[in-house]
Amino acid sequence: MASAELIVAKTALSGALFRPDPRPCSRDDIESLFSLISSAVTECSPSNVQRCKQWALNNLVSSSARVTAVAKYLVALAKSFGGDTDAAAPTSRKGRVPSARRRRLHLLYMLNDILYHVKFRSRDDAFAQKLEPSLPALVRAAASFKNSPKHIRKLQDLINLWEEKGYFSNGVIPKLRLAVEEGPSSAGQDKPENAVDSSASAIAKAAKTAPWVMPAMHGDPTTPWYDLPAGNWLPVLEPNSARPMNPSMIKPLVLSQGPADKALVNAAKDLLAAIDRIYSTEAGCDESTTVDINQLGERIEIDEVTGEVVGGETYYGWSRAFCEKMKRRGRKGNEQDERGRTSSSRSYSRAETRSPPDDAEVIATAAPA
């Protein structure tokens, strides 16, 4: 189970990568980044590190916001290694599960390769400066293991190498050495599993009690029309029309930013409550009703006294009241069509079955008065 801090950091990093800074990354590109990091952490081979470095050079190095977001993600990822709440414990090609201590060290080795390329190949010192605020926390997480002198020596050698190469400013190296010294004493201070769960519950509770605020825009202007939310299609849809939508008209919706309307909030809460009922183990209905599944697989609520269906979910996701309304409208339209056809057929039948006039009637009609 991933920690709440890791989930938040991953979401923030994905949001930064979606923005055009300098160009937006697709979902496949973002998933590729997480996969590359996982592979390099599991097995710190030259090929895995090279692929991570190339991805970073193409999409991360030039953006301050992205570098900050990925640094925070790496810190949260390092803290999630080890224990029952380990976020990633895959096996390497040799079939062994790397220890949390080794995986945290692999994260620093991966950054070291990027730092070398940016410093001596690209001649850019800005990337290291963007990493400086989050780097002590990452080093402290890597050093938070007791009775590991060889591991601590590796971290000290890495910091000495960074000082020799001149990656960071003079004030950063002492902070990194201090983080290595404080690391073993901070071992075991991470929150246990129940604390992580309570933290996640607190976040979820805070999200439910937060005020409902309308955003300024629904949808990303840099996203193609086919990846926009379905709500962006509403202004383009034409009721009772078979004409296809014009893709150039599908754009993000500009909303009036501020507190949401009460009716809209109630509709959203009803939808979320209905979703919770789908996955809940309890019935969640009144004592006078029972929950059953009909032949179509629909979850229905039946009145115990009358046996009638009084609620539940329909097969196609429409509300039952809406389906009943459309049924009545369909029956009413069919009845009107049937009455129209019946009246026209009766008139036609009377005209067809009327007997022709005899000769006497013809003569009487034609004779002068």
C-alpha positions in Angstrom: 0.0 0.0 0.0 1.5 3.3 -1.0 1.7 6.1 1.6 -0.5 9.2 1.4 2.7 11.3 0.9 3.7 9.3 -2.1 0.3 9.5 -3.7 0.2 13.3 -3.3 3.8 13.6 -4.7 3.0 11.4 -7.6 -0.2 13.4 -8.4 1.7 16.7 -8.2 4.4 15.4 -10.5 1.9 14.2 -13.0 0.2 17.6 -13.0 3.5 19.3 -13.6 4.3 17.1 -16.5 0.8 17.6 -18.1 1.5 21.4 -18.3 3.3 22.8 -21.4 6.6 23.5 -19.6 8.2 23.4 -22.1 5.9 20.9 -23.7 3.2 18.8 -22.2 3.9 15.1 -21.6 1.3 12.5 -22.6 0.0 9.8 -20.2 2.2 7.2 -21.9 5.3 9.4 -21.3 4.4 9.9 -17.6 3.8 6.2 -17.1 7.1 5.5 -18.9 8.9 7.8 -16.3 7.5 5.9 -13.3 8.4 2.6 -15.0 11.9 3.7 -15.7 12.4 4.9 -12.2 11.1 1.6 -10.8 13.5 -0.4 -13.1 16.5 1.7 -12.1 15.7 1.4 -8.4 15.2 -2.3 -8.7 18.4 -2.9 -10.8 20.8 0.0 -11.0 22.3 -1.2 -14.3 24.0 1.2 -16.8 21.2 0.7 -19.3 18.4 1.4 -16.8 20.2 4.5 -15.5 20.9 5.7 -19.1 17.2 5.5 -20.0 16.2 7.4 -16.9 18.8 10.1 -17.7 17.6 10.4 -21.3 14.0 10.9 -20.2 15.0 13.5 -17.7 17.1 15.4 -20.2 14.2 15.5 -22.7 11.4 16.4 -20.3 12.7 17.6 -16.9 15.9 19.5 -16.8 14.7 22.7 -18.4 11.7 23.2 -16.1 12.1 24.4 -12.5 8.6 23.3 -11.6 9.2 19.8 -12.9 12.6 19.4 -11.2 11.0 20.5 -7.9 8.1 18.1 -8.3 10.3 15.1 -9.2 12.6 15.8 -6.3 9.7 15.7 -3.9 8.4 12.5 -5.5 11.8 10.8 -5.1 11.9 11.8 -1.4 8.4 10.4 -0.9 9.4 7.3 -2.9 12.5 6.7 -0.8 10.5 7.0 2.5 8.0 4.5 1.2 10.7 1.8 0.8 10.7 -0.8 3.5 8.2 -2.2 6.0 4.7 -3.3 5.5 3.8 -0.2 3.5 6.5 -0.7 0.9 5.4 1.1 -2.3 7.6 -0.9 -4.7 9.4 -4.2 -3.9 9.8 -5.8 -7.3 12.3 -8.5 -8.0 15.3 -8.0 -10.2 16.3 -10.1 -13.2 18.4 -12.2 -10.7 15.2 -13.0 -8.8 16.1 -11.2 -5.6 14.2 -8.4 -3.9 16.6 -5.4 -3.4 16.6 -4.1 0.2 15.2 -0.7 1.0 18.7 0.5 1.8 20.0 -0.4 -1.6 17.0 1.1 -3.4 17.4 4.4 -1.7 21.1 4.4 -2.7 20.1 3.7 -6.3 18.0 6.8 -6.4 21.1 8.9 -5.5 23.2 7.1 -8.1 20.6 7.9 -10.8 20.7 11.6 -9.9 24.5 11.5 -9.9 24.5 10.3 -13.5 22.1 13.2 -14.5 24.2 15.7 -12.6 27.4 14.6 -14.4 25.7 14.9 -17.9 24.1 18.3 -17.2 27.3 19.7 -15.7 30.0 18.5 -18.2 28.0 17.8 -21.3 25.2 20.4 -21.3 27.2 23.0 -19.4 24.2 23.8 -17.2 24.4 24.6 -13.5 20.8 25.4 -13.0 19.6 21.8 -12.6 21.7 21.2 -9.5 20.5 24.4 -7.9 16.9 23.3 -8.4 17.6 20.0 -6.6 19.3 21.7 -3.6 16.1 22.3 -1.4 15.0 18.6 -1.5 18.4 16.8 -1.6 19.1 16.8 2.2 15.9 15.0 2.8 16.7 12.4 0.2 20.2 11.9 1.6 18.8 11.6 5.2 16.3 9.0 4.0 19.1 7.0 2.4 21.2 7.2 5.6 18.4 6.3 8.0 19.8 2.8 8.8 21.5 1.7 12.0 24.6 -0.5 12.1 25.4 0.0 8.4 28.9 1.4 8.2 29.6 0.3 4.6 26.4 1.9 3.5 27.2 5.2 5.3 30.7 5.1 3.7 29.1 4.9 0.2 27.0 7.9 0.9 30.0 9.9 2.2 32.0 8.9 -0.9 29.2 10.1 -3.1 29.0 13.5 -1.3 32.8 13.8 -1.6 32.5 13.2 -5.3 29.8 15.9 -5.6 32.0 18.3 -3.8 35.0 17.4 -6.0 33.0 17.9 -9.2 31.5 21.2 -8.0 27.8 20.3 -8.6 26.4 22.3 -5.7 27.2 25.5 -3.9 29.5 25.6 -0.9 26.6 25.8 1.6 24.9 22.6 0.4 27.7 20.1 1.0 27.8 20.6 4.8 24.0 20.1 4.9 24.4 16.8 3.1 27.1 15.6 5.4 24.9 16.6 8.4 22.0 14.7 6.9 24.2 11.6 6.6 25.2 11.9 10.3 21.6 12.4 11.4 20.3 9.6 9.3 21.0 6.6 11.6 19.5 8.4 14.6 16.2 9.0 12.6 15.9 5.3 11.7 12.5 3.9 12.8 10.9 7.3 13.1 8.7 6.8 10.1 5.1 6.4 10.7 3.8 2.9 11.2 1.1 1.4 9.0 -1.8 2.4 11.2 -0.4 6.0 11.3 -0.3 6.0 7.5 -3.8 4.7 7.3 -5.0 7.4 9.8 -3.2 10.0 7.8 -4.9 8.9 4.6 -8.2 8.8 6.4 -7.6 12.4 7.7 -6.9 13.5 4.1 -10.0 11.9 2.9 -12.1 13.4 5.7 -10.6 16.8 5.0 -11.4 16.5 1.3 -15.1 15.6 2.1 -15.5 18.5 4.5 -13.7 21.1 2.3 -16.0 23.8 0.7 -17.1 23.1 -2.8 -15.5 25.6 -5.1 -16.0 25.9 -8.9 -12.7 26.0 -10.9 -12.0 28.7 -13.4 -11.9 26.1 -16.2 -13.0 22.5 -16.7 -10.5 20.8 -18.9 -6.9 21.5 -20.0 -6.5 23.8 -23.0 -3.4 21.8 -24.1 -5.2 18.5 -24.2 -6.6 17.1 -27.5 -10.4 17.1 -27.8 -10.7 13.3 -27.4 -8.9 13.4 -24.0 -11.0 16.2 -22.6 -13.7 15.4 -19.9 -17.0 14.2 -21.2 -18.6 17.4 -19.8 -16.8 19.5 -22.5 -19.0 17.8 -25.1 -22.3 19.2 -23.7 -22.3 22.5 -25.5 -21.7 20.7 -28.8 -24.3 18.0 -28.5 -27.6 18.6 -30.3 -30.7 17.0 -28.8 -32.5 14.5 -31.2 -29.9 15.1 -33.9 -27.9 12.5 -35.8 -25.4 15.0 -37.0 -21.9 14.2 -35.7 -20.1 16.6 -33.4 -17.5 19.0 -34.8 -14.2 18.3 -33.0 -13.0 21.8 -33.4 -15.9 23.0 -31.2 -15.0 20.8 -28.3 -13.0 23.0 -25.9 -12.6 23.4 -22.2 -15.5 25.0 -20.4 -14.9 28.4 -18.8 -16.7 28.5 -15.5 -17.5 31.3 -13.0 -14.9 30.7 -10.3 -16.2 30.7 -6.7 -18.5 28.8 -4.4 -20.5 26.2 -6.2 -24.3 26.4 -6.4 -26.2 24.5 -3.7 -28.1 22.4 -6.3 -24.9 21.4 -8.0 -23.3 20.4 -4.7 -26.3 18.3 -3.8 -26.2 16.6 -7.2 -22.5 15.8 -6.8 -23.0 14.5 -3.3 -25.9 12.3 -4.4 -23.7 10.9 -7.2 -20.8 10.1 -4.8 -23.2 8.5 -2.3 -24.6 6.3 -5.1 -21.1 5.2 -6.0 -20.4 4.4 -2.4 -23.6 2.3 -2.3 -22.5 0.2 -5.3 -19.3 -1.0 -3.5 -20.7 -1.1 0.0 -21.3 -4.4 1.8 -24.4 -3.1 3.6 -27.8 -2.6 2.1 -28.0 1.1 2.9 -31.8 1.4 2.5 -34.9 1.7 4.8 -36.1 -1.0 7.0 -39.3 -1.4 5.0 -37.3 -2.2 1.8 -35.1 -5.1 0.8 -32.3 -5.2 -1.8 -32.4 -7.7 -4.6 -30.8 -8.4 -8.0 -33.2 -8.8 -10.9 -32.7 -10.8 -14.1 -30.8 -8.0 -15.8 -28.3 -7.8 -12.9 -29.7 -4.5 -11.7 -29.5 -3.7 -8.0 -33.2 -2.9 -7.0 -35.0 -2.1 -3.8 -38.3 -3.8 -3.3 -41.1 -2.8 -0.9 -41.7 -5.6 1.5 -45.4 -4.9 1.8 -46.4 -4.4 -1.8 -43.5 -6.1 -3.6 -43.1 -3.2 -6.0 -39.7 -1.9 -7.1 -39.2 1.5 -5.3 -35.5 2.2 -6.1 -32.2 0.9 -7.1 -29.8 1.2 -10.0 -30.7 0.6 -13.6 -28.7 -1.5 -16.0 -27.5 1.4 -18.2 -26.7 3.8 -15.4 -29.8 6.1 -15.8 -31.8 6.9 -12.8 -35.0 4.8 -12.3 -37.2 7.9 -12.2 -35.8 9.1 -15.6 -36.4 5.6 -17.1 -39.9 5.6 -15.9 -40.5 9.1 -17.3 -39.2 8.0 -20.7 -41.4 4.9 -20.6 -44.5 7.0 -19.9 -43.5 9.4 -22.7 -43.0 6.4 -25.0 -46.4 4.9 -24.1 -48.1 8.3 -24.5 -46.6 8.8 -27.9 -47.5 5.2 -29.0 -51.1 5.7 -27.8 -51.4 9.0 -29.8 -50.0 7.3 -32.9 -52.4 4.4 -32.4 -55.4 6.6 -32.0 -54.4 8.5 -35.2 -53.9 5.3 -37.1 -57.2 3.9 -35.8 -59.2 7.1 -36.7 -57.7 7.2 -40.2 -58.3 3.6 -40.8 -62.0 3.9 -39.6 -62.6 6.8 -42.0 -61.0 4.9 -44.8 -63.1 1.8 -44.0 -66.3 3.8 -44.0 -65.4 5.2 -47.3 -64.6 1.8 -48.7 -67.6 -0.1 -47.3 -70.2 2.5 -48.3 -72.6 0.8 -50.9 -72.9 2.5 -54.3 -76.2 4.4 -55.1 -78.9 2.5 -57.1 -80.5 3.8 -60.3 -83.4 5.4 -58.5 -81.2 7.5 -56.3 -79.2 8.7 -59.3 -82.4 9.6 -61.2 -83.8 11.4 -58.2 -80.7 13.4 -57.7 -80.5 14.4 -61.4 -84.2 15.2 -61.8 -85.1 18.9 -61.7 -87.2 20.1 -58.8 
